Amino acid sequence: MFAVISDIHSNLEALEAVLADIKKRKIKDIVCLGDIVGYGPNPRECVDLIRKRCRVSIMGNHDHAVLYEPANFNTPAERACYWTRGELEREPKAELRGERWRFLGRLPVRYREGDVLLVHASPRRPMNEYLFPEDVFTNPQKVTANFERLDARICFSGHTHQPGIFLDDPYFDPPGELPDRPFYEIEEERTIVNVGSVGQPRDKDPRASYVVAHRNHNESFDSGTESIVAAALSCSVAQLEFVRVEYDLEETARKICKIDELDNLLGERLFDGR
């Protein structure tokens, strides 16, 4: 099995809590779907943890904005990007500063291995398309178009910070409405899995969110391999587990409010999961 995390947004307390939960489950394989930075107060520490602990990491739109320029961002998000860039530049150790920038700059926008696709946002627009749960009712063509572009059996994504499972009916199931919650059995149907957000959930649940992919135990498996496919989802059936983890969000909010360049709203909304 392996863990899929996304949208850390420089929230160190949430990331550490999730990594501790993953370690407790004895999971060694971790992949990250991007937005390591942005919004939160600890970009350096979060980048360091992700590059050390995650086997594969994807480029998110906030990672891209910090590297280049924030496009179509609201004012708090834009200000956070510029502050984050400055914080990464303020690292006094030149070698470490360069390592962080190189890591962010080399992140791929999509990663395909076997029958698994990893993106930050959507199969059609990997870095910046929002695929919302309500799109199955308000814009089903967008969901259908993404399944038409999906060249794998399973796609893991984040970006909306709202966990759940898309099917190509189109249909969306949030974790709380899954038949065997928080588990979901993947059959042969193509599936887009939103893993939610570690650092800034927006489904009215303030706890950090991530997904554990359980492989089919009937399949042969070499536990020594370091491949995502071997870790879980190259098999014909896999079970997904949606996990929520409590963390010290009061501390994260306190740190945000102490930084003038970060809007207090970025900390306050953590309490409401929005």
C-alpha positions in Angstrom: 0.0 0.0 0.0 1.0 3.6 -0.3 -0.2 7.0 0.9 -1.3 9.9 -1.3 -1.1 13.4 0.2 -1.8 16.8 -1.4 -2.2 20.5 -0.8 0.0 20.9 2.3 0.2 24.7 1.8 3.1 25.2 4.2 1.1 23.8 7.2 3.8 22.1 9.1 1.6 21.0 12.0 -0.8 19.2 9.7 2.0 17.7 7.6 3.8 16.3 10.7 0.5 14.8 12.0 -0.2 13.1 8.7 3.3 11.8 8.3 3.1 10.4 11.9 -0.1 8.7 11.1 1.4 7.2 7.9 4.4 6.0 9.9 2.1 4.4 12.5 0.4 2.4 9.7 3.9 1.3 8.6 3.5 2.8 5.2 6.8 3.6 3.5 5.6 4.7 0.1 4.2 8.3 -0.1 3.3 10.4 -3.1 2.5 14.1 -3.0 0.2 15.8 -5.5 1.5 19.3 -5.1 0.8 22.7 -3.5 3.5 22.0 -1.0 3.7 25.8 -0.4 1.4 28.8 -0.4 -1.0 30.2 2.3 0.8 28.8 5.4 3.7 29.9 7.6 6.3 27.1 7.2 7.3 26.7 3.5 10.9 25.7 4.1 10.1 23.0 6.6 7.3 21.5 4.4 9.5 21.5 1.3 12.2 19.7 3.2 9.8 17.0 4.6 8.2 16.4 1.2 11.5 16.0 -0.6 12.8 13.6 2.0 9.7 11.5 2.6 7.9 11.4 -0.7 8.9 9.1 -3.5 7.1 11.2 -6.2 5.9 14.8 -6.0 3.8 16.7 -8.5 3.8 20.4 -9.4 0.8 22.3 -7.9 -0.4 25.7 -9.1 0.9 27.4 -5.9 4.3 25.8 -6.3 4.4 27.1 -9.9 3.3 30.5 -8.7 6.1 30.8 -6.2 8.6 29.8 -8.9 7.2 32.2 -11.5 4.2 34.5 -11.0 0.8 34.0 -9.4 -1.8 34.3 -12.2 -5.5 34.7 -11.4 -4.9 34.4 -7.7 -6.9 36.4 -5.2 -5.1 39.0 -3.1 -4.4 36.8 0.0 -3.1 34.0 -2.1 -1.0 36.3 -4.2 0.5 38.0 -1.2 1.2 34.6 0.4 3.1 33.5 -2.8 5.4 36.5 -2.7 6.0 36.1 1.0 6.8 32.4 0.5 9.2 33.2 -2.3 11.0 35.7 0.0 11.0 33.1 2.9 12.7 30.5 0.7 15.2 33.1 -0.5 16.0 34.1 3.1 17.5 30.7 3.9 21.0 31.6 5.0 22.6 28.3 3.8 23.2 28.7 0.1 23.4 25.0 -0.6 20.1 24.2 1.2 18.4 27.2 -0.5 19.5 25.9 -3.9 18.3 22.4 -3.1 14.8 23.6 -2.3 14.5 25.7 -5.4 15.8 22.9 -7.6 13.4 20.4 -6.1 10.4 22.7 -6.7 11.6 23.6 -10.2 11.9 19.9 -11.3 8.5 18.8 -10.2 6.6 17.2 -13.1 3.0 18.4 -13.9 1.8 14.8 -14.3 3.2 11.4 -13.5 2.1 8.2 -15.1 3.2 4.7 -14.1 1.4 1.6 -15.1 -2.3 2.3 -14.8 -2.0 5.1 -12.3 -2.0 8.8 -13.2 -0.9 11.4 -10.6 -1.9 15.1 -11.2 -2.5 18.1 -9.0 -5.8 19.2 -10.5 -7.4 17.2 -13.3 -6.5 14.8 -16.2 -7.4 17.4 -18.7 -5.5 20.3 -17.1 -3.1 18.8 -14.7 -2.1 21.9 -12.8 -5.0 24.3 -12.6 -8.5 23.0 -13.5 -10.9 22.7 -10.6 -13.0 19.6 -10.7 -15.6 20.3 -8.1 -18.1 17.7 -6.6 -21.0 19.8 -7.8 -19.8 19.7 -11.4 -21.5 16.3 -11.8 -24.8 18.3 -11.7 -23.8 21.8 -12.8 -21.2 21.0 -15.5 -21.3 17.3 -16.3 -19.6 18.0 -19.6 -16.4 19.0 -17.7 -16.4 15.7 -15.8 -17.0 13.7 -19.0 -14.3 15.6 -20.8 -11.8 14.7 -18.1 -12.7 11.0 -18.3 -12.2 11.2 -22.0 -8.7 12.6 -21.4 -7.9 10.0 -18.7 -5.3 7.6 -20.1 -5.2 5.5 -17.0 -7.6 3.4 -14.9 -7.1 5.5 -11.8 -6.2 9.2 -11.4 -5.3 10.7 -8.1 -5.8 14.5 -7.7 -6.2 17.3 -5.2 -6.5 21.1 -5.9 -10.2 21.6 -4.7 -9.3 20.4 -1.2 -12.5 18.3 -1.2 -12.0 14.6 -1.0 -14.1 12.0 -2.8 -14.5 9.8 -5.8 -15.6 10.7 -9.4 -17.0 8.1 -11.7 -17.7 8.6 -15.4 -21.5 8.5 -15.1 -20.7 11.3 -14.1 -21.1 10.8 -10.4 -19.3 11.9 -7.2 -19.2 10.2 -3.8 -17.8 12.1 -0.8 -16.1 9.8 1.8 -19.0 10.1 4.2 -21.4 8.6 1.6 -19.3 5.7 0.5 -21.1 2.3 1.0 -18.3 1.0 3.3 -16.9 4.3 4.4 -14.1 5.3 4.7 -13.1 2.5 2.3 -13.8 2.2 -1.4 -13.2 -0.8 -3.6 -11.8 0.0 -7.1 -13.0 -2.4 -9.8 -12.4 -2.1 -13.5 -14.2 1.2 -13.9 -12.1 4.3 -14.4 -12.0 6.5 -11.4 -10.7 10.0 -10.4 -9.9 10.1 -6.7 -9.6 13.5 -5.0 -7.5 12.9 -1.8 -8.5 16.2 -0.2 -6.0 18.6 1.6 -3.5 18.0 4.3 -3.0 21.7 5.2 -6.3 23.4 4.3 -9.4 21.2 4.0 -12.4 22.8 2.5 -15.2 20.2 3.1 -16.2 21.7 6.5 -14.0 19.2 8.3 -10.9 20.9 9.7 -8.9 17.7 10.1 -6.1 17.0 7.6 -7.1 14.7 4.8 -5.2 12.0 2.8 -5.8 8.6 1.2 -4.2 5.2 1.7 -4.3 2.9 -1.3 -4.5 -0.8 -0.3 -3.3 -3.2 -3.0 -5.1 -6.4 -3.9 -3.5 -9.1 -1.7 -4.2 -11.8 -4.3 -1.6 -10.3 -6.6 2.0 -11.2 -6.4 4.1 -8.4 -4.9 7.8 -7.9 -4.4 8.0 -5.8 -1.2 11.6 -4.7 -2.0 10.7 -2.8 -5.2 10.5 1.0 -5.1 7.7 1.4 -7.7 4.4 3.0 -7.2 2.8 0.3 -9.3 4.3 -2.4 -7.2 3.3 -0.5 -4.1 -0.4 -0.7 -5.0 -2.4 0.1 -8.0 -1.0 -1.9 -10.9 -3.3 -4.7 -9.8 -6.8 -5.2 -11.1 -8.6 -4.2 -7.9 -7.5 -1.9 -5.1 -9.1 -0.5 -2.0 -8.9 3.1 -1.1 -9.1 4.4 2.5 -9.9 8.1 3.2 -8.2 9.2 6.4 -8.7 12.2 8.6 -6.1 13.3 11.1 -6.4 15.9 13.9 -3.6 18.4 14.3 -2.7 21.6 16.2 -4.5 24.0 13.9 -4.5 26.7 16.7 -0.7 26.8 16.4 -0.8 27.1 12.6 -3.4 29.9 12.8 -1.3 31.6 15.5 1.8 31.6 13.3 -0.1 32.9 10.3 -1.5 35.8 12.3 2.0 36.8 13.4 3.1 37.2 9.8 2.0 40.6 8.4 2.2 39.5 4.8 -0.2 36.6 5.4 -3.9 37.4 5.7 -5.4 36.4 9.0 -8.3 34.8 7.1 -5.8 32.1 6.0 -5.5 31.0 9.6 -9.1 31.7 10.7 -10.7 29.5 8.1 -8.7 26.5 9.2 -11.1 26.2 12.2 -14.1 25.8 9.8 -12.5 23.6 7.2 -13.2 26.0 4.4 
